[in-house]
């Protein structure tokens, strides 16, 4: 049976485990495997582009955001990442943001936004809705996830290329890019998550080895697809 859907994956895991008493937990094994693989895999297939509408230099990140790859203004210029503590020191006054040592952190001063073209960005934790004294109706995402802030504060649109989490398998979404292209990764990652129920099962080390080999192969192919035989090229004058 092709391993290309949630039902097929559940059935195959059950056949490998051979423990009818824990079949109920197979969806949990799959969910935990997805979380683990989201942390470990950084492949081209799980990189997507989103456009973010800034309100006074800030916007919530997508719900499936895991890590950024590049940030550019829609007009074309790139923004450089700055760690939060340096960002607050350089641009915090434009937001009414203070470092933790100075106060409670993410408070907002409505009339304090700076002008000018944004050159930098940082990522902060969620911002309470009551702290944003502006119209945020253009945001279609919630406010309980991480935010991107640009400095100087700027109202415009950003193009964000980011790594998304592994799209969860559900009844409404029975397949995703990872299962279609690398079903062995899904299978062995899920089997390893069953270890707590199987105890000292001699098959666990084999499944773990198969998982690591599969991940290594996938990552190697991804690097080759991205970079091929490219060489490092120095731009501009060299001494």
C-alpha positions in Angstrom: 0.0 0.0 0.0 1.5 3.4 -1.0 2.5 5.4 2.1 1.0 8.6 0.8 -1.8 9.5 3.2 -2.6 9.8 6.9 -4.6 6.6 6.9 -1.8 4.7 5.2 0.7 6.1 7.7 -1.4 5.1 10.7 -1.9 1.6 9.3 1.8 1.1 8.6 2.8 2.3 12.0 0.3 -0.1 13.6 1.8 -3.0 11.5 5.3 -2.1 12.6 4.4 -1.8 16.3 2.2 -4.8 16.5 0.6 -3.6 19.7 -3.2 -3.2 19.3 -3.4 -1.9 22.9 -1.5 1.3 21.9 -3.1 1.9 18.4 -5.1 4.7 20.0 -1.9 6.7 20.6 -0.6 6.5 17.0 -2.0 9.9 16.1 -0.1 11.3 19.1 3.1 9.6 17.9 2.6 11.3 14.5 2.0 14.7 16.1 5.1 14.5 18.2 7.1 13.4 15.2 5.9 16.5 13.3 7.0 18.7 16.2 10.5 17.0 16.3 10.9 17.2 12.5 9.9 20.9 12.4 12.8 21.6 14.8 15.3 19.5 12.8 14.4 20.0 9.1 15.3 23.2 7.3 14.5 22.2 3.7 13.6 24.2 0.7 10.1 22.5 0.6 9.1 24.0 3.9 10.2 27.5 3.0 7.4 29.9 2.0 6.9 33.6 1.3 4.5 35.9 3.0 3.7 39.6 2.7 3.3 41.4 6.0 1.5 44.7 6.3 3.2 46.9 8.9 1.4 49.2 11.3 3.9 51.7 12.7 6.7 49.3 12.1 5.3 46.1 13.4 3.3 43.0 12.2 2.4 39.6 13.6 4.3 36.7 12.1 2.3 33.9 10.3 0.8 31.2 12.6 3.1 28.5 11.1 6.3 30.6 11.4 9.4 28.7 12.6 12.4 30.8 11.4 13.1 33.6 9.0 15.3 33.3 5.9 15.1 36.8 4.4 13.2 40.0 5.0 12.9 42.6 2.2 10.7 45.7 1.8 8.3 45.2 -1.1 10.0 48.1 -2.8 13.1 46.0 -3.0 15.7 46.8 -0.3 16.7 44.2 2.2 16.5 44.6 6.0 19.2 43.4 8.3 18.4 41.4 11.5 19.4 43.0 14.8 19.1 41.1 18.1 16.3 42.4 20.3 18.5 44.0 23.0 20.5 45.9 20.4 17.3 46.8 18.5 15.6 48.3 21.6 18.7 50.3 22.3 18.8 51.7 18.8 15.1 52.0 17.9 13.1 51.4 21.1 12.3 55.0 21.7 10.4 55.0 18.4 8.0 52.5 19.8 7.9 53.4 23.4 9.7 50.1 23.9 12.0 49.8 26.8 14.5 47.1 27.8 13.4 44.8 30.6 15.8 46.5 32.9 14.0 49.8 32.3 10.4 48.6 32.7 7.9 46.1 31.6 9.1 45.8 28.0 6.6 46.1 25.3 4.6 49.2 26.2 3.6 51.4 23.3 3.6 55.2 23.0 1.1 56.1 20.2 2.9 59.2 19.0 6.5 58.0 19.3 7.0 56.3 16.0 10.1 57.3 14.0 10.1 58.0 10.3 12.4 57.1 7.5 13.2 53.9 5.6 13.5 50.8 7.7 16.9 49.3 7.7 16.7 46.7 10.4 14.3 44.3 12.0 14.0 42.1 15.0 11.6 39.4 16.3 9.8 39.8 19.7 7.3 37.8 21.6 3.6 38.4 21.5 2.4 41.9 22.1 -0.8 42.5 24.2 -3.6 43.8 22.0 -4.3 46.7 24.4 -0.7 47.9 24.0 -1.4 48.8 20.3 -3.3 52.1 20.1 -3.8 51.9 16.3 -6.1 50.3 13.7 -4.8 46.8 13.1 -7.7 45.5 11.0 -5.3 44.8 8.1 -3.8 42.0 10.1 -5.5 38.7 9.4 -3.4 36.8 11.9 -3.9 36.8 15.6 -1.9 38.6 18.2 -0.7 35.6 20.3 2.3 34.8 18.2 5.7 36.5 17.6 6.0 39.9 16.1 8.4 41.4 13.6 9.5 45.0 14.3 11.3 47.3 11.8 13.6 50.1 12.6 13.1 52.9 12.1 9.3 52.3 12.5 7.7 52.3 9.1 4.3 51.6 7.7 4.5 49.6 4.5 4.7 46.0 3.3 7.4 43.4 3.9 8.3 40.3 1.9 9.2 37.6 4.4 10.7 34.2 3.4 10.4 31.9 6.3 10.6 28.3 7.4 7.2 27.0 8.3 6.4 24.1 10.6 5.6 20.7 9.1 1.9 21.0 8.1 0.1 18.6 10.4 -1.7 15.6 9.0 -5.4 15.7 9.7 -8.6 14.3 8.2 -8.9 17.5 6.2 -5.2 17.5 5.3 -4.3 13.8 4.8 -1.0 14.5 3.1 1.7 17.1 2.9 4.9 17.7 1.1 7.0 15.7 3.6 4.9 12.6 3.5 4.7 12.7 -0.3 8.5 13.1 -0.8 9.9 11.4 2.3 7.5 8.9 3.8 10.3 7.0 5.5 11.2 10.1 7.6 7.6 10.3 8.7 7.4 6.6 9.5 10.6 6.2 11.5 10.1 9.5 13.4 6.6 8.3 14.5 7.9 4.9 15.5 10.7 6.4 17.6 8.0 8.4 19.5 6.4 5.1 20.5 9.4 4.3 22.7 7.8 5.4 25.9 5.1 2.7 25.4 7.3 0.0 23.9 10.0 0.2 26.6 13.2 -1.7 26.0 12.1 -2.9 22.6 15.1 -4.1 20.5 13.6 -2.5 17.4 13.8 1.1 18.7 17.6 1.5 18.1 17.1 0.2 14.5 14.2 2.7 13.9 16.3 5.5 15.4 19.2 4.6 13.1 16.9 4.5 10.1 15.5 7.9 11.0 18.9 9.5 11.3 20.0 8.0 8.0 16.9 9.2 6.3 17.2 12.7 7.7 20.9 12.9 6.7 20.0 11.8 3.1 17.2 14.3 2.8 19.4 17.2 4.1 22.2 16.2 1.8 19.9 16.2 -1.2 18.5 19.6 -0.2 22.0 21.1 0.1 22.9 19.8 -3.4 19.6 21.1 -4.8 20.1 24.6 -3.3 23.8 25.1 -3.9 24.9 22.4 -6.3 28.6 23.0 -7.1 28.5 26.7 -6.4 31.6 28.5 -5.2 32.0 31.3 -2.7 32.2 34.6 -4.7 33.5 37.8 -3.1 31.7 40.9 -4.2 33.4 44.2 -4.4 37.1 45.2 -4.0 39.4 42.9 -2.2 42.8 43.8 -0.6 
